Amino acid sequence: MNKIEAEDELRQEYDVQNLQVRKLGPGRKKFCDTVRLEPDVIAAFPNAEAVNEALRYLIEVAKRSTSQSQRSNELR
């Protein structure tokens, strides 16, 4: 037994290798991807929900536009 194991107070059944340290307090990040928006974009949206709704709409419009252009190319 090495010195670290001798001083360890955790029970043997704890899986120490898979423990994760979580930062507490205001500096703690959420468990999601973070995107930095420019001030003019922030001014246009009241909250993250509104940003997500607008982006989903844009994705849908882009999909429709792509499928329409593919159809017109097939007709030529």
SVG drawing of the C-alpha trace seen along z (x, -y; Angstrom):
<svg xmlns="http://www.w3.org/2000/svg" viewBox="-39 -46 43 48">
<polyline fill="none" stroke="black" stroke-width="0.4" points="0.0,0.0 1.5,-3.4 1.2,-6.6 -1.8,-8.0 -3.8,-4.8 -3.0,-4.8 -4.3,-8.4 -7.4,-7.8 -10.6,-7.8 -13.0,-6.8 -14.5,-3.4 -13.3,-0.7 -16.6,-0.5 -16.3,-4.1 -15.1,-4.3 -12.5,-7.1 -11.4,-7.0 -14.8,-8.1 -15.5,-10.9 -16.0,-14.3 -15.2,-17.6 -18.1,-20.1 -17.4,-23.8 -19.8,-25.5 -21.0,-29.1 -21.6,-31.8 -18.6,-30.8 -20.0,-27.3 -20.7,-26.4 -23.9,-24.6 -23.7,-21.3 -24.3,-22.5 -22.4,-24.1 -21.8,-27.9 -22.0,-30.3 -20.9,-33.9 -23.3,-36.3 -22.5,-39.8 -24.2,-42.7 -26.5,-43.6 -27.8,-40.0 -28.3,-39.9 -30.4,-43.1 -32.7,-41.4 -33.6,-38.5 -35.0,-38.6 -33.7,-35.2 -32.0,-31.9 -35.4,-30.4 -36.1,-33.1 -32.7,-32.6 -33.3,-28.8 -36.7,-29.3 -35.3,-31.7 -32.4,-29.3 -34.8,-26.4 -37.0,-28.4 -33.9,-29.3 -32.8,-25.7 -36.3,-24.7 -36.2,-27.5 -32.8,-26.4 -33.9,-22.8 -37.0,-23.8 -34.8,-26.0 -32.3,-23.2 -35.0,-20.7 -36.8,-23.1 -33.5,-23.9 -32.8,-20.1 -36.3,-19.6 -35.8,-22.4 -32.4,-21.0 -34.0,-17.5 -36.7,-19.0 -34.1,-20.6"/>
</svg>
